[in-house]
């Protein structure tokens, strides 16, 4: 079924919260995870984190995030840090829908 009036919401879209390098260097952590960013007040609880390359980082930082831009990854490794990608909880596509055949997907 195709919606008629109000447009289309993509059910496969993945929403990330963008965290820049200047925010990571401002926090001053050496091990950056979504939980540590939440405790520092930079990210929301339970969101997927994407690290972007605005700003610069001067010290070695170990970053664990759901997505990282290529420029941010290059800047982190140039500073002596490491980047680890956290897999999304539903790696094999969208989770199955709950309900019957008339459920709005």
C-alpha positions as semicolon CSV with decimal commas, in nm:
position;residue;x (nm);y (nm);z (nm)
1;X;0,000;0,000;0,000
2;X;0,115;0,351;-0,081
3;X;0,013;0,648;0,132
4;X;-0,196;0,907;-0,055
5;X;-0,152;1,248;0,103
6;X;0,110;1,301;0,370
7;X;0,421;1,157;0,207
8;X;0,618;0,851;0,292
9;X;0,815;0,766;0,606
10;X;1,099;0,527;0,529
11;X;1,076;0,235;0,774
12;X;1,438;0,136;0,701
13;X;1,590;0,472;0,804
14;X;1,853;0,463;1,078
15;X;1,878;0,778;1,291
16;X;2,220;0,868;1,432
17;X;2,318;1,138;1,679
18;X;2,614;1,332;1,541
19;X;2,910;1,386;1,773
20;X;3,198;1,598;1,646
21;X;3,567;1,567;1,726
22;X;3,570;1,897;1,913
23;X;3,300;1,765;2,150
24;X;3,506;1,451;2,214
25;X;3,821;1,651;2,289
26;X;3,619;1,887;2,511
27;X;3,493;1,599;2,726
28;X;3,850;1,476;2,782
29;X;3,786;1,101;2,785
30;X;4,039;0,846;2,660
31;X;3,778;0,571;2,606
32;X;3,473;0,706;2,420
33;X;3,159;0,486;2,417
34;X;2,789;0,575;2,386
35;X;2,750;0,516;2,760
36;X;3,042;0,745;2,850
37;X;2,907;1,016;2,618
38;X;2,568;0,986;2,789
39;X;2,727;1,018;3,134
40;X;2,921;1,325;3,015
41;X;2,596;1,485;2,892
42;X;2,696;1,495;2,525
43;X;2,461;1,227;2,386
44;X;2,112;1,100;2,461
45;X;2,055;0,759;2,619
46;X;2,009;0,469;2,378
47;X;2,090;0,658;2,057
48;X;2,319;0,543;1,779
49;X;2,636;0,754;1,766
50;X;2,806;0,880;1,451
51;X;3,140;1,061;1,488
52;X;3,195;1,350;1,246
53;X;3,514;1,541;1,167
54;X;3,438;1,899;1,275
55;X;3,716;2,026;1,497
56;X;4,043;1,856;1,575
57;X;4,169;1,605;1,826
58;X;4,517;1,621;1,972
59;X;4,550;1,317;2,202
60;X;4,501;0,944;2,147
61;X;4,140;0,838;2,200
62;X;3,979;0,495;2,165
63;X;3,640;0,551;2,001
64;X;3,359;0,295;2,000
65;X;3,070;0,423;1,785
66;X;2,799;0,292;1,553
67;X;2,931;0,493;1,254
68;X;3,234;0,713;1,182
69;X;3,301;0,940;0,886
70;X;3,619;0,874;0,687
71;X;3,769;1,214;0,774
72;X;3,700;1,161;1,146
73;X;3,854;0,814;1,135
74;X;4,165;0,953;0,964
75;X;4,196;1,230;1,226
76;X;4,157;0,987;1,518
77;X;4,414;0,740;1,383
78;X;4,654;1,026;1,300
79;X;4,638;1,133;1,665
80;X;4,727;0,778;1,771
81;X;4,379;0,655;1,864
82;X;4,169;0,363;1,746
83;X;3,820;0,337;1,600
84;X;3,588;0,043;1,667
85;X;3,250;0,015;1,491
86;X;2,967;-0,115;1,710
87;X;2,725;-0,326;1,501
88;X;2,361;-0,221;1,499
89;X;2,130;-0,448;1,698
90;X;1,937;-0,550;1,385
91;X;2,214;-0,627;1,138
92;X;2,006;-0,857;0,915
93;X;1,758;-0,589;0,814
94;X;1,458;-0,449;0,989
95;X;1,316;-0,644;1,284
96;X;0,995;-0,836;1,209
97;X;0,671;-0,646;1,249
98;X;0,444;-0,727;1,541
99;X;0,074;-0,757;1,465
100;X;-0,132;-0,892;1,178
101;X;-0,128;-0,839;0,802
102;X;-0,306;-0,503;0,840
103;X;-0,042;-0,351;1,066
104;X;0,093;-0,021;0,935
105;X;0,455;-0,094;0,849
